[in-house]
Amino acid sequence: MSVDPWLHIVGIGEDGLDGLLPATRAVVEAAEVIVGAERHHVLAQGVGATRIAWPSPFDALIDTLNGLRGQRVVVLATGDPLWFSVGARIGRELNAAEITYHPQLSAFQLAAARMGWSLADVETLTVHGRPVEQMIAFIQPDARLLILTTGADTPGQIAAFLAERGFGRSKMTVLAHMGGETEARFDGIAEGWDHEVPAFNTLAVECIAAPDAALLPRVPGLSDDLFRHDGTMTKQEVRAATLAKLMPMRGALLWDIGTGCGSVAVEWMRAARYARAIGIEPRADRRALAAANALALGAPKLDLIDGRVPEALDGLAAPDAVFIGGGLSRETFDAAWAALRPLGRMVCNAVTLESEALLLALHKEFGGQLVKLSVNRAEPVGGLTGWRPLMPVTQWSLVKR
């Protein structure tokens, strides 16, 4: 049974109705109900439709729209409604056949044009309504970032993040009201940023690293020194091998069982856009370390759970990958393996003989790959240098097929 579109999601810019294509403007002018933020209604003045503001909480928007079925409804959004905008949220909840999208130039396109940057060569991010710390994972030498901000204070917060990590000479440009009569531009350097800017703005950053800048690649294997920990953690070399077997992917969910200071979960979230992680850790002091590391390294949405396995796994969203670095038992494996989605990846690390014996038994029953990881680091020995071994790690990994 075919469905006729009744909902139009229209991108609008600072030039208001005048900037819309004639056919799109006709859709707005024929609307019976227009839904949008206050600034959107101001931009679309002169249309005699019933006006509805964004509901509070915002999640109530879908219920509001469902209640308007049978009428000609327009939702106004800024720029491209499917690029970090409300259109994507609505499209996940309603039948796509019921919706017609009318894109306008996005803030990213306008900002790239103002800066003379190729969009193919920049990272486009949003911290609008999200933790600003998310952008930290993208601070790289020579990177160019376009960021939808969350308000007038956001550029100052990002300037501080840059300066703290040795990127204080990075160039920053705030662009506001692009395409409108009051368009404004503010240029500066991160370490000296002191501009007062409009609340609705887009930030362009050209990252410039000092010789002593922190290097934080998104490829797993960050230095142990970058994490706050109590000595119990998955060390850098083993962590890199562990993440390689876990295979971070866009939007995928990791269960990090026995998360400790969160090093594996944090690197998982940094390694792929929108990757998610749940860390299960019974010790409050270690959960505090994990939370601090997540904020400092650009993974503020790490979800930390106080609990012991396997009981703490009940009711969690099905994972795409599971890492068992602590709390390994047959019962925990069985519960995690049952919950793991098809093509999910399981990695278990063991340092004790008892845990190794369990991995040997599981490998015999389920197959997969079993390896022994031995790492030696050069350290001072008196006035000379020698090899100091870390505890060897037995690692078992497999894919659920």
WOHUSUL-V903572 format. One record per pair of residues at least 12 apart in sequence whose C-alpha atoms are under 6 Angstrom apart, sorted by sequence separation. I is the first residue (numbers start at 0). GAP is how many residues later the second one is. D is the distance in whole Angstrom. If there is no record, write none. Layout:
BEGIN
i:I gap:GAP d:D
i:I gap:GAP d:D
END
This chain:
BEGIN
i:173 gap:12 d:5
i:223 gap:12 d:6
i:264 gap:12 d:6
i:375 gap:12 d:5
i:172 gap:13 d:5
i:222 gap:13 d:6
i:375 gap:13 d:4
i:172 gap:14 d:4
i:374 gap:14 d:6
i:375 gap:14 d:6
i:171 gap:15 d:6
i:220 gap:15 d:5
i:374 gap:15 d:6
i:32 gap:16 d:5
i:36 gap:16 d:6
i:171 gap:16 d:5
i:31 gap:17 d:5
i:32 gap:17 d:5
i:33 gap:17 d:5
i:34 gap:17 d:5
i:35 gap:17 d:5
i:36 gap:17 d:6
i:171 gap:17 d:6
i:28 gap:18 d:6
i:32 gap:18 d:6
i:34 gap:18 d:6
i:35 gap:18 d:6
i:170 gap:18 d:5
i:373 gap:18 d:5
i:169 gap:19 d:6
i:220 gap:19 d:5
i:372 gap:19 d:6
i:168 gap:20 d:6
i:169 gap:20 d:6
i:219 gap:20 d:5
i:247 gap:20 d:6
i:258 gap:20 d:5
i:372 gap:20 d:5
i:125 gap:21 d:5
i:127 gap:21 d:5
i:128 gap:21 d:6
i:168 gap:21 d:6
i:258 gap:21 d:6
i:317 gap:21 d:5
i:318 gap:21 d:5
i:319 gap:21 d:6
i:371 gap:21 d:6
i:121 gap:22 d:5
i:122 gap:22 d:5
i:123 gap:22 d:5
i:124 gap:22 d:5
i:125 gap:22 d:5
i:126 gap:22 d:5
i:127 gap:22 d:4
i:167 gap:22 d:5
i:249 gap:22 d:5
i:254 gap:22 d:6
i:257 gap:22 d:6
i:258 gap:22 d:6
i:309 gap:22 d:5
i:317 gap:22 d:6
i:371 gap:22 d:5
i:79 gap:23 d:5
i:121 gap:23 d:6
i:126 gap:23 d:6
i:167 gap:23 d:4
i:248 gap:23 d:5
i:249 gap:23 d:5
i:250 gap:23 d:5
i:251 gap:23 d:5
i:252 gap:23 d:5
i:253 gap:23 d:5
i:254 gap:23 d:5
i:255 gap:23 d:5
i:256 gap:23 d:5
i:257 gap:23 d:5
i:320 gap:23 d:5
i:370 gap:23 d:6
i:79 gap:24 d:5
i:247 gap:24 d:6
i:249 gap:24 d:6
i:250 gap:24 d:4
i:251 gap:24 d:6
i:252 gap:24 d:5
i:281 gap:24 d:5
i:319 gap:24 d:5
i:320 gap:24 d:5
i:321 gap:24 d:5
i:322 gap:24 d:5
i:323 gap:24 d:5
i:324 gap:24 d:5
i:370 gap:24 d:5
i:78 gap:25 d:5
i:175 gap:25 d:5
i:249 gap:25 d:5
i:260 gap:25 d:5
i:276 gap:25 d:6
i:277 gap:25 d:5
i:278 gap:25 d:5
i:279 gap:25 d:5
i:280 gap:25 d:6
i:281 gap:25 d:5
i:320 gap:25 d:6
i:322 gap:25 d:6
i:369 gap:25 d:6
i:78 gap:26 d:5
i:79 gap:26 d:5
i:174 gap:26 d:6
i:259 gap:26 d:5
i:277 gap:26 d:6
i:281 gap:26 d:6
i:369 gap:26 d:4
i:15 gap:27 d:5
i:16 gap:27 d:6
i:78 gap:27 d:4
i:174 gap:27 d:5
i:368 gap:27 d:6
i:15 gap:28 d:6
i:162 gap:28 d:5
i:173 gap:28 d:6
i:260 gap:28 d:5
i:261 gap:28 d:4
i:265 gap:28 d:6
i:368 gap:28 d:5
i:173 gap:29 d:5
i:260 gap:29 d:4
i:367 gap:29 d:6
i:172 gap:30 d:6
i:367 gap:30 d:4
i:158 gap:31 d:4
i:172 gap:31 d:5
i:171 gap:32 d:6
i:228 gap:32 d:6
i:171 gap:33 d:5
i:265 gap:33 d:6
i:170 gap:34 d:6
i:170 gap:35 d:5
i:169 gap:36 d:6
i:169 gap:37 d:5
i:169 gap:38 d:5
i:33 gap:39 d:6
i:35 gap:39 d:6
i:168 gap:39 d:6
i:31 gap:40 d:5
i:32 gap:40 d:5
i:33 gap:40 d:5
i:34 gap:40 d:5
i:35 gap:40 d:5
i:30 gap:41 d:5
i:33 gap:41 d:6
i:166 gap:41 d:6
i:30 gap:42 d:6
i:166 gap:42 d:5
i:350 gap:42 d:5
i:166 gap:43 d:6
i:349 gap:43 d:6
i:165 gap:44 d:6
i:349 gap:44 d:5
i:151 gap:45 d:6
i:348 gap:45 d:6
i:151 gap:46 d:6
i:348 gap:46 d:5
i:151 gap:47 d:4
i:165 gap:47 d:4
i:219 gap:47 d:6
i:347 gap:47 d:6
i:150 gap:48 d:4
i:164 gap:48 d:6
i:347 gap:48 d:5
i:150 gap:49 d:6
i:164 gap:49 d:5
i:346 gap:49 d:6
i:346 gap:50 d:4
i:345 gap:51 d:6
i:217 gap:52 d:6
i:218 gap:52 d:6
i:345 gap:52 d:5
i:148 gap:53 d:6
i:217 gap:53 d:5
i:344 gap:53 d:6
i:147 gap:54 d:5
i:344 gap:54 d:5
i:146 gap:55 d:6
i:343 gap:55 d:6
i:146 gap:56 d:5
i:342 gap:56 d:6
i:343 gap:56 d:5
i:145 gap:57 d:6
i:342 gap:57 d:5
i:145 gap:58 d:5
i:341 gap:58 d:6
i:342 gap:58 d:5
i:144 gap:59 d:6
i:341 gap:59 d:6
i:144 gap:60 d:5
i:143 gap:61 d:6
i:143 gap:62 d:5
i:142 gap:64 d:5
i:8 gap:65 d:6
i:10 gap:65 d:6
i:141 gap:65 d:5
i:253 gap:65 d:6
i:5 gap:66 d:6
i:6 gap:66 d:5
i:7 gap:66 d:5
i:8 gap:66 d:5
i:9 gap:66 d:5
i:10 gap:66 d:5
i:11 gap:66 d:5
i:12 gap:66 d:6
i:140 gap:66 d:6
i:141 gap:66 d:6
i:226 gap:66 d:6
i:252 gap:66 d:5
i:6 gap:67 d:6
i:10 gap:67 d:5
i:11 gap:67 d:5
i:140 gap:67 d:6
i:252 gap:67 d:5
i:253 gap:67 d:5
i:254 gap:67 d:5
i:255 gap:67 d:5
i:256 gap:67 d:5
i:257 gap:67 d:6
i:10 gap:68 d:5
i:140 gap:68 d:5
i:251 gap:68 d:6
i:253 gap:68 d:6
i:257 gap:68 d:4
i:10 gap:69 d:5
i:257 gap:69 d:6
i:10 gap:70 d:6
i:7 gap:91 d:6
i:10 gap:91 d:6
i:5 gap:92 d:6
i:6 gap:92 d:5
i:7 gap:92 d:5
i:8 gap:92 d:5
i:9 gap:92 d:5
i:10 gap:92 d:5
i:11 gap:92 d:6
i:4 gap:93 d:4
i:7 gap:93 d:6
i:10 gap:93 d:5
i:3 gap:94 d:6
i:4 gap:94 d:5
i:245 gap:99 d:6
i:136 gap:161 d:5
i:135 gap:162 d:5
i:133 gap:164 d:5
i:13 gap:165 d:6
i:14 gap:165 d:5
i:132 gap:165 d:5
i:133 gap:165 d:6
i:13 gap:166 d:5
END
